[in-house]
Amino acid sequence: MFLDDNEYILYMDCEQEDRSLVTVDELRQLRQAGIRTAYRHYIRFDDFWVKGVPNWRVFDEYIERVDKAGMKSIQQLWQSETGMAPAAWRAKKAGGIVNALSPWSQEAQEWNRDIIRMVIRRYAGDNVLFVTGQHQVTKGYSGIQPHTLTIMLWRIGRKNMTANRIIKRQRVQNGSRNPM
């Protein structure tokens, strides 16, 4: 298992507006405080796949920073967004094509999965874990998708509480007329 049974806190490392991340020294301080895993929120596909060639620095530099701090790394990979794919592979909506692979294009999805597999093979090991996910913004709720929250809650021992029930409870407490 990637996370230890007594590991309850992950550091969520998000880029600042200038695209900077915390320093190795700051990560070391977090490690000294007992945090053993850094979760890197979202890697832009178009930063990794440049003119049809992988830019391994996107991962190399981050994994090296976290490793120097003595921590493990969870890397959230892209879901399906890329303007680099052929137009025939991208999703369509009224008014044009969007910057996301179409879930109905088998060729596009296989291409995306092949690249994800290539990344995972390169960094296979005990200290790096890759996950896919997608930030979701919907009317009345902004945040991670319920299935992602369910996985997180399962890890911290709240197996009987589904994400939808938690979100519904939060919305009711906040006075929302539409809890779901």
Secondary structure, DSSP 4 states (H G I P E B T S, - for coil): --S-TT----EEE---TTS----HHHHHHHHHTT--EEEE----HHHHEETTEE-THHHHHHHHHHHHTT-EEEEEEP-S--SSS-GGGEEEETTEEEEEE-TT-HHHHHHHHHHHHHHHHHT-SSSEEEEE--EEEETTEEEE-HHHHHHHHHHTT-TT--HHHHHHHHHHHTT-S---
